[in-house]
Amino acid sequence: MERNTVASDIGLSSRNKKLRSNGLRFGSWNTRTLSTAGASTILSDELNRYDLDFVALQETKWPHDGKVITNHYTIFYSGDKNGRAYGGVAIAVKKTLLQSVIKFEAINERLCYMRVKGKFKNISIVSYYA
């Protein structure tokens, strides 16, 4: 098993990387923090490298709610309502799929969800941090 690499952090192994089919690719990543300068750009590049479509993110440590637009992704986030850099969850959406987002709801710094238009049925994506 790979250690201390982005691939192992997001649950991918270079040995097991398969060719992309017509389906969507989902992921989850405890980022430990995105509050440092340039972190969202690095995150976007790594998610794009693994060709992920929707990624639930935890421990973003961004205060309040909002969205961040990067090179390849738009990141919808939910942080601490009092402005502290604490906890924080988000969902990153590949820019080519942004039009499929129906709704994003920031519940609190530990929970957010998104509704996405699917081919046959709508999809719910949840990001939570226990």
PyMOL commands that set and color helices and strands:
alter all, ss='L'
color gray80, all
select helices_A, chain A and resi 6-9+39-49+95-100
alter helices_A, ss='H'
color red, helices_A
select strands_A, chain A and resi 26-30+54-58+65-69+73-78+89-94+101-108+111-116+123-128
alter strands_A, ss='S'
color yellow, strands_A
deselect
rebuild
show_as cartoon
